Amino acid sequence: MNSGIKKLIGANMDIDFSNINFGNSQCPWNIEDKTNEHKCALKNISICKYFCGIQYLDSVMCSYPHENLSVLQQDEIDRQMK
């Protein structure tokens, strides 16, 4: 990794696609379930099982319909997962 970049773990953030003014993407899981319940990450609660991270500047990496741990390589995961 570039020495000018730090990986900060444990941020509290809400990530979803509820504001169409910021882009035209929609959660593929919500589309399939015909709902708006699913969130990529919800502050102090959870991270979606399809969430694979954020790419600069603000693109969500999503693996739906395959769970994130089934598609990510070990070197793409920053801690031990159970």
N, C-alpha and C positions, 0 to 999 in steps of 0.2 A: 504494500500500500504506500502511496505517496506520503513522505514524511510530514507534509503540511496538512494532512487530513487525519482527524481523530474519529474513531468510531465511538459514539456515545450510546451507552446501553441504559435502558430504563426510562425513556421519556414517556410522559403522559400526554397522549394526543388522541383526538377523535379524527377518524378518517372514514369518509363515506362519499357518496356521489349524490348528495341531496340538493346541491346547488348547481343548476344547469348553467348559470352565468359564468362559472369557472371552466367549463368544458362540456363536451357532448357525450362523455362516457357514461355508461350505466353498469352496475354490478351484474355480471352474467347470472349469478345465483338468484338475485332478485327477479331478473327477467324470467328465468325458468319457473320460479315459484309464484310469479305474478304478485309480488309484494315489495315493500320498501323496508323490511325488517332487518336485513343483513347489513352489517357494517364491517369494513376491513379491520378497524381497530377502534375500540371504545375505551375512553379514558377510565383507568382504574378497574376495568372489568375483564376485557379479553382481547385476543387477536384472532381473527378469522383463520380457520384451518386451511384456507386457500391463499392467504396473504403471504407474499414472498419478499416484501420490502418496498422501499421507495427508491426510485431512480431520479437523479438530479434533473430537473428542478423539483417536479412534484408528480411524477408518474407513478402510480401504484403498480407493483408487479403482482399479478394474480395468476394462480394456476388452476382455476376452476375449469373443469369439474374434477381435477385430480388434486388430492390433498398435498399441501406444500412439502411435507417430509418425504413424499413419494417421488417428487420431481427435482428437489434441490440436491446438489452434490454436497458431500460432507464439508468441503472447504467453503461452501456458501452459507453455512450455518455457524453463528458466532458463539454457540455454547452447547453443552450436552443437552440433548432432548430425551425425554423418557418415552 
